[in-house]
Amino acid sequence: MKAPSPDEFQRGYKEFQRQEKRDAMYKVVPFLAAYSWGKPAETADSLSLLLLTWNQALHRYDSFDFDRLEKCIAGNMSLLEKYRIRSILYYSPSDDHDISYLFQEFLDALKISDSKKAGTQSSVFTAKALLLLLPSYFTLWYYEIANTYGCNYPHNPAAKYLKFIGIYKQTAVIPQ
């Protein structure tokens, strides 16, 4: 599949917004995350609500460690705060270290912690968490998007997400 041009992407985004009416969870969870901002345990609970619902197939019987997610949020609050007030439109290569670091921190925090799948990580789950926490800066990322833009993530997902962030800046449509 050929990647859409920035204009095609923006038209597609606007058409999706017009047609998609079932995004209540996506609207509610960022609200809850913003409401609980500064309280890592509550913020982790807010994220968990959507992450577990959105990725029910992976987490139906296997889950991440909620305490670890809370510690990740608490330990990275100053960095999260830095990007919370920024838009992707202001991304620059000087952000690369921070973005890679946050991605890896959340990738580790959200790995499955119990059962025979212990240690399984999801780049998609990680991108969703960052998007929910910092919706003006981070973006959704999954297999089809990654492949379309040449950012396939089986190896070194933080670097591939970073590459995608650079591409995303060029096509960004910030919701009103």
N, C-alpha and C positions, 0 to 999 in steps of 0.2 A: 504494500500500500504506500502510495506517495504521500508525504507529509503536506498538509494544506498550507497555503500561503497565509501570512498574517491576516489579510482581508477575509479569506475563506474561513479561517479559524474563527474570527470575530462574528461573521455571519452565522456560522454553525452554532456558536455559543449562544447567540441571541435567539436563534430558532429553538434550541434545546430548552432555554429558559421559558420560552413561550409555551412549549408543548408539555414539559415535564411538570406535573402537578403533585407528584408523590415524594417531595423532598422535605417533609415535615421534620424528620429526624435530623437532617442536615441543618435545618434552620434552628431547631431547639437546642441541639448540643453546643454549637458555638455560643449561643446565648448563655447556657449554663456554665460553660467554661469561662466566659467573660465575667459572669456574675460571681463565680467562685475564685476569680483571679487573686493570687496572693495567698491562697489557702491550698497548699499542694494536695492534701488528702481529698478535699472536695473537688478540686480540678481533676484529679485522677479518676474520681467517681464519675464526673461528667464525661470525660473522654471514654471511659469504659462502657458507658451506656451505648454509645454509638459504635465503638469498635467491636464490641461483642455482638451487637445486632447486625452490623454491616458485614461481618466476617463470621457469621454463625457456623458455617460449615467447618472452618478450621478450629473454632473454639467451643464447639458444642460439648465436647468431653475433655478438652485440654485447654488450659488457660495460662495466661501470663501471671506473674507475681504482682499483685496490686501494690504491695509495699515497695517493691522495687520501682514501679512506675512512679509512685509518690516521691520516693527518694530522688529519682531522676529529675522530676519536675522541681523539687525543692533545691537540689544541687545545681540546677541550671537556670534558676529564676532570673538572675541578672542578665544572662545572655538571652533568655526568652523575652525579657522586658525590653531589651535593646531592639529586637526585631518586631515586637508587638506594635510599636509605634511607627513602623516603616512599611512602605509599600514595595512590592516587587519592582516597581518602576524605578526605584533607587538602588537596585542591585548593582554591585560592582565587583570585580575580581578580588577586591580587598575583603569581601565577605566570605570568600571561599573556605578559609580555615574554620570560621564559626559554623557555617552551614554543614560542612563535613563532620565536624565535631558533634553538633546537635543530632545529625542523622544517625551517627554511630551510637551515641548515647541512648537514643530512643530505640534503635534497632536492638541493642542489648537489653534494655529495660522491658521490651515487649516480647521477648522470646518466650516460648512455651516453657513453663517451669516444672511441670509434672507430667506424669504418664510416659509412655514409650516414645512420645514425640518431644520429650524434654530437649531443649536447646534449639528447636526449630525456630527460625527467624523469618519474618516477612517484611520485605522492603515496601510492599504495598501498604501494609498495616502501619508501618513507620511513617510513610508519607501522609497517610490519613491523619495520624495523630498530630503531626506538625501542621497540617492544613487546619485542623480544628482549633488548635491553640493560636495559630498566627495566620488567619485566613487572608490577610492582605499581602502576605509575603510568600507563603508556600502554596503548592498546588497539588492536586490529585495526580497520582501516577500509578499506573498498573501496566500489565504485560503489553496490551495492544498499543498503548500510548508510547511506552518505552521503545518498543520495536519500530514503530512508525517514525520516531525521531532519532533512531540509531543509538539509543541509550539502554540497550538490553542489560539486565542487572544480575545475571547469575554469579558473576565475579565482581568484587569491589563495588557493591551497590551504592555506597556513599559517593564515590567519584562519578558514577553514572547519573545519580540524582543531581549532583552538582552541575554536570553538563546539561541536564534537562532544564535546570533552573535558568541557566543562561539563555536557552532557547525560549523558554516560557516568557521571559522578560520581553522578548520581541513581539510576542503575540498576546500579551496580557490584556485581559478585559476585567477590570475591577468592578465587582457588583456594586450597584448603587444602593 
